[in-house]
Amino acid sequence: MLRVIQFIFLMVVVAVNPLGAQGVDVGNKSVFTGLISASQIESQALNQYKELLQKAKAQNALLADNHPLVIKLRKIASRIIPLSYSWNERAKNWDWQINMIQSKQINAFCMPGGKIVFYSAIIEQLKLTDDEIAMVMGHEIAHALREHARERMGKTATTQAMASVGGWVASLVLGVDQRLTQEVARAGGQLLTLKFSRGDETESDLVGLELAAKAGYDPRASVSLWHKMDRAHQSKSLEWLSTHPSHDTRIKELEKNIPKVLAFYENTKNIQK
């Protein structure tokens, strides 16, 4: 019954558009997204996710369901996930899973189909608050909602298919669909390490900012999060940040968009009181 009440509460928050809350604008999804089968990528992601968890469990690195950090992570996710459906209607039918792996890596991701993993160091080493965790969570979920993995594969597959047959006319005649399918099969093994463009990262920052704000997490924490990331990055190279925009660039972009979602956060906090 409590979960039902929480869900209804979140749906009310989504329906209400507080005065002054514009929301972020990231445009439409790339046309390349439609070139690749969503179900195929999500199936591959599920297989890789299971393999990752099995490996972590074998190494005693998969944190138990009753671990305080896992409980915290899933609580935050439970507030954000219902708000994601307006960004991608497929998300309603995803089998969302949230797990944490004990690791010194500062990393987190959400694979296609809603398969989320946080590495413990991103919370423990950076000493993230719940608001800051929500910013990371929203960012990673946004990658899945905007189907950036599907987009990257679509672009890569199209480029390779067209190059192999000497032009776009020939590619249409000889059949791009088969080549795209072959490319997805080859790229499937890279879902865990797939690199997104800086544009994808910026888009995920903004979508994640709105998701977290609507869920009742302070969007201003996005700035403190990236200051912490900056300090950590100065001490050692962070793989998670290799393709991300510079810290100054993303902080400026976030600061510009925080006023657009601040009313969502304040409205949710008022409802919660």
Secondary structure, DSSP 4 states (H G I P E B T S, - for coil): -HHHHHHHHHHHHHH---TT-------PPPGGGGGS-HHHHHHHHHHHHHHHHHHHHHTT-BPPTTSHHHHHHHHHHHHHGGGGGGT-GGGGG---EEEEE--S---EEEETTTEEEEEHHHHHTTT--HHHHHHHHHHHHHHHHTTHHHHHHHHHHHHHHHHHHTSHHHHHHH-HHHHHHHHHHHHGGGTTTPPPPHHHHHHHHHHHHHHHHHTT--TTHHHHHHHHHHHHHHHS--GGGTTSPPHHHHHHHHHHHHHHHHHHHHHHHHHH-
